[in-house]
Amino acid sequence: MATFLYKLGRFAFRRRNYVALVWVALLALAGVGAVSASTPAASSFSIPGTEAQKAFDLLEQRFPGATADGATARVVFKAPNGEKMTDAAHKAEVDKIIGELKSGSDQVASVADPYTANAVSQDGSTAYISVSYKVDQATVTDASRDALTEAAEGARADGLTVEIGGTALQAEPEAGGSSEAVGVALAAVVLVITFGSMIAAGLPLLTAIIGVGISFAGITALAGPLDLGTSSGSLATMIGLAVGIDYALFIVSRYRSELAEGREREEAAGRAVGTAGSAVVFAGLTVVIALAGLVVVDIPVLTKMGFAAAGAVVVAVLVALTLVPAALGFAGKKVFGRKERNAMEAKAAEAAAGTRPEGKPNMGTRWARFVLRRPVAVMLTAVVGLGVIAIPATSLELGLPDEGSQSTDTTQRRAYDLLSDGFGPGFNGPLMVVVDGKARNNTQEAADKVVESVGKLDHVAVVAPPTLNKAGDTAIITVIPKDRPSSTSTEELVHSIRDTGATVKSDDGAEVLVTGNTAMNIDFAQRMNDALIPYLGLVVGLAFLLLMLVFRSILVPLKAALGFLLSVVATLGAVVAVFQWGWLASLIGVEQTGPVMAMMPVFLVGIVFGLAMDYEVFLVTRMREAFAHGEEPREAIVTGFRHSARVVVAAAAIMIAVFAGFIGAGESMIKMIGFGLAVAVLFDAFVVRMTIVPAVLALLGKRAWWLPRWLDRVLPNVDVEGEALSKYDKAPAQGSDGGSDGGPDADRQLVRV
C-alpha cells in the first residue's frame, strides 16, 4: 500500500493542474445536482419489528386517510385572569380565528372547533383549536405557516394569550450555517498556531471545505431518490469537516517534515502520502466501519445517516490522498512561515560550519519522558479521573426530545406548557391503543373490556371511549397519562397496557397494540438499548482486526479498544450531568433537562470509536515505525511523541472546535451530539491517547508488539511504516535539517524508510 500511495502522491503533485481541475469539476457537478434536485418529501421515521410500528401500519390499512402522515397544529388559547374561554367575547374571537384558518391556506384539511370537540379545560381557562393539513411537515409552505401565525396575532391583540404547537410550524432544520462557520474559524486559529504559516494553515481548510461541499451537495441531490432527511446532511457535514481537516493536517505535516529533512518537493509529497497517507486510509476505514455499522440497529433513518456520513469520510480520505498533494504543489516553499524558513537556513549554515548546538526537546518529547518516568501513577490518575466523570452514566435515562425540551422562547414550548397546565402533563403525550377484533368479529366487546381494564391502571388520567372504523373490525382508544410523555411512570403505563392487552388476547382473541408518538419513542429507546451491545461488538471486532493488520500486534489493538470504552463511558457521564441533571446546563443554552437522546450512546460508540482510532493510528504508527527500525520500546515511544504529538494535539483541538461549534445549534439533538462529540474527543485524545497509551506501552515494553508467529505469517503486510519505500530512498541534501512537524525547534530525526 505504501508504494501505491507513494506513486499516487507523486502523480498528484506532478499533475496538480489536472487533479485540481477534476475536484473542482466534481464540486461543480455535485452543486448542479443539488440545485436542480426537487425538494424531497419528509423522511419517514419507522422502527421495524416494534409493537408501535405494527400498530401504526395497521391503522394505515384500517383507517385510510386518518393516519399521522399529515402535519398538525394546535392553536392554544389562555384567557386573562378571572375570565374563561367560554365567555361570549372569547368564543367569538375563537370562531373568527377558525374561519381565518380554514380560508387562510388550501393545504388545510380540517379545523376542529374546541367548543364541539371537547377541547376546553375543566376550569374553562384554556382551549385549543386542532388543525390538520393535507401535506406532511416538510411540504407545509411558508404561506401556510404565515397564515397560522397571523391568525394567532389577531387574538393576542384582543388580550388572549395565544401560542402554537405541532409539527406544521416546525420548518426542517437547515444543515450548514453558523455552527460550521464557528468550527471552521476555530480550526483556522489552531492551524495557524500549529504551522505558523497562513498557506499551510489554509490548505487543510480549503481541501476539507471542498470535500464537504461535494459530500453535502451529493447528499442534497440524492435526498429525494434515497429518502434522506436533513439530519443526514448535518451529520455528514459535521463528520466530514472534522476528519477532512484532520486528514489533510497529517499529510501537510508529514510533507513539511520530509522537506525539512532535505528532500525534493515531489519526493516529499510522495513520501508524505506513502506514510501518513497509509495511516489516513486505515483511520478512515475505522470511521467508515463504525458509521456503516449503524445498519445493525435496524432503524432506517439511522442507517441512512450512517451511510451518508460514511460517504463523506470516504470523500475526505480521497481528498487527502490526491487534492492535498496537488495543493502542496501550488503552495511551493510557502508551506513554511517566513520565520521558519529563516530559522531553517540559519540552522543549515550552523550545521555546515559544524557549530549547531543541540536543539531543545519539543513539548511532545518532554511529555513522553514525563510519562515514562512514572507510568503507573500517570495511568492510575487518568483512569480514576475518567472513572469519576463516568459515575453519572449509571443514572442514564433514554428518550427522544419533544416540544417540552425546546427553549421557553419558542411558541411551541409555551403552547406545550399551556396544555400541560390546562389539561394535565400527560395531555401532550397521549397513547393510542388499537384493538384488532377482525379474527373473531368481537371488536366492540374487546374494546369495552380494554377501556375498563386500562381505566383501573396506575398513572392513567383519562380513557376515551373506543372509536371503530367503518368495517367495525378495528377500534382506537385514546389514553391520557397522568405524567409527562418522557416520564418513567408513562413508560411503565405503556408496559402495563401491553400486559393488559396480552390478557385480552388470550380471553377474547383480539389483538391489542399501543402506539402514538410516546409509545414510538419508548420502543425506539428500547431498540437502541438492545442494539448497543451487538453494534459495539461488530464495530470493535472489525476495527480490532484492522488494527492488528496496521500494528502487527494483539495487545496494542486491545489497549486501543479498552481505552475507547473508558472515554465513551466518561462522555456519557458528562452528557448525563449536563443534559439530564442540569449541571452547567445554562452555559451551553440547555433550558430544559430530561432524558438523554435515545440514539446518543450508539452515535458515541460509532463516531467516537472511529475518531479515537484516528489518534491511535496516527500516534502509535510513528512509534511502530521507530520500533520496526531498531529503536528500543521506550525510545520508540519518545520518538512517536516527538514526531506526532503536536499534530495529534492540533487535530484533536480542531475536532473539538468543529464539534463545539454545533453546541450553539437550536435543535436539541444536534446540540447534544455536538457537546458529546467535543467532550469525547477531549477525553480520548488528551487523556486516553496522550496519557494512558504511553503509560501502558511503557509498562508492556517489547510485549506490546508481540504477535504469534503463525498469525504473523497469516496476516498480510500492509506496510504502514513505508519500509517498501527504501528502494526510492535518496540521501537528503546536506545541511538541511528540521523537526518532523516542520518546526525549527524540533529535534532532528532522519527516519530510515
N, C-alpha and C positions, 0 to 999 in steps of 0.2 A: 504493500500500500504506500509506503513512504516513497518508493521510486516513482510510482504513478503520480502521486501528488506533487512530487518534486518537478516532474516534467510538466504537469498541469500549471504549476505556479510560474515556471519559466515561460511557458507558452502565453499565459495570460499577461505577463509582464511585457513580453516582446510584442504581442499583438494587441496591445492595450486599446488601441483605437477601435478595433473590431469588437473586442469584448465589451467595452463600454457602450458601443452602439447597440449591441444585442440586448443588453439590460435596459437601456433607455427605450428600445423598441418594445420590449416586454411590458414595461411600465405603461407605455402609451396604449398598447393593445388592451391591457387589463383595465386601464382607465376608460377607454371607449366602451368596453363591455359593461363596466359598472354604470356609466352614464346612460347607455341605451337599454339597460335592463329594466323590465317592468317592475312596478312596486310589488314585492312579494306579499302573499297572504300571511296572516299571523301564524307563527309557528305553533303547531298543535302540541299540547302537552299531554302525554299519556304515560301510564305506568302498567305495561302489560303484565297480566297474571295476578293483579291485585283485585280485592273484592270491590273497592270503589270504582275501578275502571270497568269491571264486569257489569256493575250496576249502571254506570254511565252508558255503556254500549247498549244495554237492554232498553234504557229509556229512549235512545235514538231510534230503536226499532218499534217500540210500543207507543211512544208519544211523539210521532213525527212533527217537527216544527216547534216543539216545546222544549228543546234542549238548550244548554247554556252556551251555544256557539256565538250567539249574537251578543253585542255589547249591551251593558245595562248601566243605568244611573239612578241614583236616589237623591232627590232634592229634599233636604231635611229642613223643617221649619221649627223654630223655637219662639213661643210667644213671650212678650215682655213680662216682667214680674207682676203677679196679680191678675194676669189675663190668661185666656185659654184660646187654643187654636179653634175651638168650636164657636167662638164669638162670631157674630154675623159679619163684622168687618173683615176679620181674618179669613173666614170662609170665602168671602167674595174675592179677596186677594188671591187665594189658592186657586179658585175657579178660573180667574183671569190667567194665571200662570199655566194652568193645564191647557187652556186654549192656545197660548203662545207656543208651548212645547209641541203641540200637535201640528201646528201650522208652520213652525219655525224651520223644519227640515224634512225633506222627503225620505230621509233614512230612518225616521222614527216609525216603529211598528205599532206600539201601543203606549198609552199613558194611563196609569191607574189612579182613579180618584181616591184619596186617602179616606174620605168620609163614607165611601161604599165598600172599600177594600179592607176595612178594619185596620187602618194604618195610623190610628191616633192613640197616643199613650193613655193609660188609665187616668192619669191626673189631668189630661187634656192639654198639657203644656207643649207637647211635641207631636208633630205629624210629618209624614213624608210622602212624596209622590214617587212612584216607581215608573221608570221609563225604559222601555225595551226597544232595541234597534234591530233593523233588518240585516245589518252587517256586523262583522267582528270588530274588535277593538282597533286593529291596525288600519281598518278601512274607514273608520269614522273620520269625516273630513273636518278641517278646521272650522268651516262654516257651521257644521252641526255643533261643535264644541262651543263656538261663539254664541249660538242661539241658546244653548243651555245656560251659559254664564250670564248672558244679558237678561234672561228671564229672572234669574236669581237677584240681579242687581235692582230690578224694579221693586221686588218685595222688601229688600233691605232699605230702600228709600222710604218705605212706609212704616219702618220701625221694627220689622221682624228680623230675627237672626236667621240667616239662610246659609247653609253650606251644602256642598255637593260631593257625593261619594260615588263609587262604582268604577267600572272599567272604561266607560265611554270618555271620561275626562282625562284618562291617562294616555298620553302620547308615548309611542315606543321610544325608549331611551336611545339617544344617538351615541354611537361609538365615536371616539375621537373628541378633540376639543381641548379644554383647559387641562384635564388630567394628564394627557400625553404631553402637552406643552410644558407643564411643570416638570415632568420627568425628564424630558429632553434637555431643558435648561439646567437642571441639577446635574445631569450626566455630563453636559458640556463643561461645567465647572470642574468636575472630578477629572475629566480627561485633560484639561489644560494644566491642572496641578500635576497630574501624573507625568505628562510628556513634556511640559514646558514649551510646547510649540503649538501654535494655532492650527497649522497644517496637519500635524499628527493627530491633534485632538479632533479636528473636523472630519478626518477620513472615516473613523468608525461611525460617527453620527450620520454622515452623508450616505454611506453604504447601507446602514441599518434602516434609515428612513426610506431609501429606495426599495429595500426588501419588504418592509412593512407596507409600503404603498402598493406593491404588486400583490401581496397577500390579501390586504383588505379589499382592494379593487376586485380581485378574483373572487373573494367570498361574496361581495356585493353582487357581482354578475351572476353567480351561481345560486344566490339565495332563493330565487324563485323555483328553479328546477329541482333543487335539493332540499327545499323546505328548511332553510337555515334561518334562525332568528337573529336579532341584533346582538344578543348576548354572545353568539359565536364570534362575531366581528370584534366585540370588546375584548374577549379573552385572547383571541388570536393577536390583536394589536398589542395587548399588554405583554404577552409572552414573546412575540416576535420582535418587539422593540428591545426588550431586555437582553435576550440571547443574541440578537443581531449586533448590538453594540459590543457585548462581551466577546463574541467570537472574533469580530474584527479587531478588537483590542488586543487579543492574544497574537493574532497574525502580525499586526503592526509592531507590537513589542518585540517579537522574535526577529522580525526584519531589521529593526534598529539594532538589535543585539548582533546580528550577523554583519551588518555594516560596521559596527564598532570593532568587530574582530578583523576588519580589513578586507572583507570580501567585496567583489564587484556587485553592482546593484542587481543585475539579473540573477546572479548566483545566489545572492542573499534572499531574493524573493522566492526562488525555487526551494531553498533550504527552509525558509520560514513556513511555506505551505507543506513541505515534506515532513516537517517535525511537528510544529504547532498545529498544522492542518490535520494531521493524524489524530491529535487529541481532540480537535474540534469535531471531527467526524464521529468519534466514539462518544463524546459528550452529547452531541446532537442525537445520536441513536438512543441513548438512555432517555432523553426527554421525549422523543417520539414514541418509544415503547410505553412510557408512563402515560402519555396523553391518549394514544390509540388504545391502551388497555382499558380505558373507560367503557369500552364495549361490553365488558363482563358485567357491568352494573345493570345492563338491560333496560335502560331508560333512554328512549330515542333522542331526546333533546340533549342529554349529556354526551351521548355517542357522537352526535353531530358537532358539538362544541369541541370535543376532544380531537376529532379528525381535522377540524378546521385549524385548531391551534397547532396540531402536529404538522400540517401543511405549511404553516408559517415558519416553523422551526426548520423544515427541510429547505425552504427558500433561503432562510438565514445562513444555513450551512453552505449552500451553493454560492451565495453572495460572498461569503468569507473566503471561499476557495478560488474564486475567479475574479470577481469585481474588485476585491480588496487589493490583490497584487497588481491588477491593472491600474487602480488608482494610485498605488505606490509608484508606479512608473511615471505618472504625471507629476507627482509631488517632487521628485528629484531629491536633492540634499536637504530640502526644507522640512523633512520629517524630524530633523533636529532643530531645536531653537538656536538662535544666534549665540547665546551664552554657552550652550553645549558644544557647538562647533568650535568656538574659540578655545574652550577648555580641552577638547579633544586634540586640537592642533598643538596646544601647549604641552600636553602630556606626550604627544608623539615626538615633539622636539626634545623633551626631557629623556624619553626612552632612548632616542637616538644618541644622545650625549651620555647615556648611562647614569643620569643623575636623578631619575624619577624616584621620589620617596614612596614608601608603602602607602597605599590608599586606605582610607578609613572604612572599616566594615559598614555595610549599609544596615538599615533597620531590620530587614529580614534576617540577616546573619546574626545580629545581636539577639534578636528574639529567639531564634532557634537555639543558640548557645545557652540562653537563659533556661529554656525548657529542658534541654539536655542535662543541665546541672542538677535539676530537681524534678525529674519526670513524674514521680509518684505524687508529690504534693500538688503539682500543677494539674494532673489528671483528676485527682480527687476533688480539688476545688471546683474545677469546671463541671464535673459530673454532679456534685452535690448542688451547685448553683442552679443548673438546669432542672434538677430534680425538685428543688423548692418551687421554682417557677411553674413546674408541671402540676403541682398539687391541685389548683382549681379545676384541672381537667377531670378530676374524679366526680365533679358535680355537673358534668356536661349534660345539657338538655338540647335536643334537636327539634327543629321545626322549620317552618317557612315564613318569611315576612309577609305581613298583610298591611292594610291601611293603618292599623293601630301602631305600626312600627315607624310610620313616616313622621316627619317633622311637624310640630304643632303649628308651624307657619302655613301649612298646606290646608286647603279647604277639605281635602279628603280625610285628613286626620281629624279635623274639627267635626266633620259630619259623623265620623266613626264615634267620637266621644259623645255627641248629642244623642245618637241612637242608643249607646250604652247607658247613658243617664236616664233616658226616657223609657226604654223598653227592657233594660237589663243587659249585663255584659255579654250574655250568650246570644243576643239577637244578631250580632254581626257574624256569627258562625253557625247558622242553622244546619242541622243534619237532615238528610233526605233518606228516608227508609223506603225501600222499594220492595213490594210484595208481589211475587210472581206465582199466581194460582192457576196457571194455564193447565198444569198437569191433571188436576182433579176438579177444575172448574168451580173452585170454592174461594175465590179471591176476596169477596166481601167478608165472609166469615173469618178467614185467616187474618185479614187486615184489622177487623174489630178486635180480635184476640191480641194482635200485636199492640194496638193502641192501649188496651187495658194493661198489658204486661209492662210496656215501656213506661206508662204513667206512674208505676209503682217504684221505678228505679231511682236511685240517688242521683243527684245533680241534674234532674230534669225540671225545667221551668214550665214549659207548655208542650202539649202534644196535640197537634191539629187533627181534625177528622180526616179519614182517608179520602183521596180523590182517585176515582177509577178512570181508565181510558175508555174510548168508545167501545172497544171489543169486550170490556169487562173482565179481562184476564190479568190486568196489572194495576196495582194501586200505589199511590205515592202518599207517604205520611211525613209531614214536616215536624221535626222535634227541635225545640229551642232549649239549649243547655242553660244552666244557671250561671256558669262561669264563662270567661273569655275563650275564644277559639284555641289559643295556644296553651291553655292551662292543662295541668296534669289531670284534673278532675274531668275535663271534657274528653281527654283521651281514654280515661277509664270508662266513661259513659259509652263511648263508641264500642269498646270491647264488650261491655255489658249488654248492649243492644244486640250485638252479633251472637252472644251466648243465648240470648232470648230467642233469636231467630233460629238457632240450631234446634231449640226445643219445639218451636212451632213447626219446623220442617218434619221432625220425627213424628209429631202428633197429627198434623194436617196435610203434610206433603207439599206445602207451599214454601217456596224459597224466599228467604228474607235477606236483603242486602242493604248495606249502609254506604251512602255516597254523599256527594256535596264537596265543596272546597275544603272544609275542615277535615272530613274523613280522608279526602285525597291527600292532604298534607300529612296526616298521620301515617297513611300507608307509604307515602314517599319516604318519610323519615325511617320507617322500619325497613324498607327496601335498601336504603343507603347503609343502614347498620348491618344488615345481612350480607351486603356485598363487600364490605370493607375488608374482611379477612381474606376472602378469595382474591380480591383485587390486589391486596398487599402482597400475597404470596406470588401471584403472577408477575407483578412488576419487579419485586425484589429478586425473584428467582431468575428471570430473564436477564436482568441487569447484572446479577452475580456472575452468570456465565460470561457475559460480555466483558466484565472487569477482569475475570480470570484470563481471558484472551489478551487483554491490554497489559496486565501486570505480571502474568505468568506466576500467580501466587494464589493461595487459598485464604490465608489469614488477612491479607490486605483487603480483598473484597468483603470479607466477613466484618472486619472492623468498619469499613465504609457503611455497610448496611446497618449495623448496630448504632453507629453514630447518627445516622439519619433518623432512626426511630426515636432516639433521645431528643433530637431537635424538633421533631414533629409533635411529640407529646408536650414538650415545653411550649411550643407555639400554641397548641390547643389550650393549654393553661392560661396563656396570656389573652387569647381570644375570649375565653370564658370570663376572665377577670374584668375585661373591658365591656364586652357586649352583653354579657348575661348578668354580671354582678354590678356593673356600672362604675368600676374603678377608673378614674381619669377619663371617663367617657366624654365629658364636656370638652376636653381638649381637642378631640377629633370630630366633634359635632354629632355625637350619638345622643339623641334626645330621649329615646325610648329603649330601655333594655328588655331583653326577652330571650327566648331560646336561640341558640346558635343555628345558623342556616344549615339545614339537613345535609346539603352536599359539601359542606366545608371540610369535614375530615377526609373525604375521598379526594377533593381538589388538592388539599395539602399533601396527601400522600403522592398523588400523581405529579403535580407540578414541582413540589419541593424536592422530591426524590431525583427528578431529572436535573434540577439545578444543583443539588448537593453533589451529584456525581460529576457535574461540570468542574467544580472546585477540586474534587478528589482527583479527577483525571489530570487537570492542568498542574496541580501542585505535586502529586505523587509521581506523575510521569517523569518529571525532571529528576526526582530522587532515583527512580528506577534507571533512568538514563545514566546517572552518575555511578550507580552501583554496578550496572552492566559493564561500565568502562573501567572497573577495577577499584573504585573507592570503597572504604570501609563503611558499614551501615550508618554509623553516627556522622561520619564525614559527608555521606551522601545526603543525609537529612539537611545538614547545613547548606550544602550546595543547592539543593532543591529550593530552600527558602531564599538563598541569595539571588537566585535567578527568577523565582516565580512569586515570592511573597508580595512584592509591591504591586505586581499586576493583578494577582488574585484579590488583594485588598481593594484595588481600584475597581475591578469587575464587580465585587460584592457591593461596593458603595454605589455603583451605577444601578445595579439591580434594585437596591433599597430605594434609591432616588426615583426610579421609574415606578415601582410598585407604590411607594408612599404618595406619589402624585395622584393615585386613584382614591386615596382616603378622602379627598375632597369631593368625590362624586356624590350626587344627590341620591342615587339608587343605593339602597341599603346593602344589596347583595354585592355590588361592585366595591363599596366602601369596606365591607368585611373581608372580601378577598384581597383587596389591596393591603389592608393592615396585616392580615395573616401572612401574606407572602413576604412583606417587608420584614416583619419580625422573624419569620422563619429563616430568611437569608442571613439576617443579623446573627441569629443563634448558630446556624450551621456553618457559615463561613468563618466567623471570628472565634467562636467557642469550640466547635467540633473540629473543623478542618485545620485551623491555625493553632489550636492549643492541644486538643485531645489527640489528634492524629500524630504529631511529632512525639508526644509523650509515649503513646502506645508503641510506635515504631522504635523508639529508643529502648524501651523495655524488651521488645521482641528481638532486636538485633538482627542477625542473619536469618533467624527463623521466620521473619516477616516475609521473606522472598522464597520460602520453601515451596516446592511443588513436587509431588511424587513423579518419579522418572517415567512411569507408564503413562501418566497424564500429560507429562511434558512432550512425550512422543506423539500423543493423540491430538493435542491441541495445535491448530495451525499457527504459524508465526506471522503475526500481523505487523511486526517491526515498527511499533510506535516510536522507538528510540531512534530510528533512522540509521541503523547500522549499515543497511544496504547502500546508503549514500556515500560510503567511504570510497567507492570507485570513482566518484565525481569530485573527490576532495582535492583542493588545490591550496598550497600554502598561502595564508593571508599575507598581505603586503606588510613589510617590516615597518615597525614604528607606529602602526595603528593599534589603538587599544581602546578599551572602554568596558563598561559593565554590561551585563546581559540585558538589562532593561533600557540600554541606550543612554543611561545617565552617566555623567562624568565621575561620580563618586563611587560607583560600584566596583567591586573587586574584579580583576580580570580573570576570566575562566575560559580557556580555549577548549571547547567541547570537541573531543575526538570522535567525529562521526564518520 
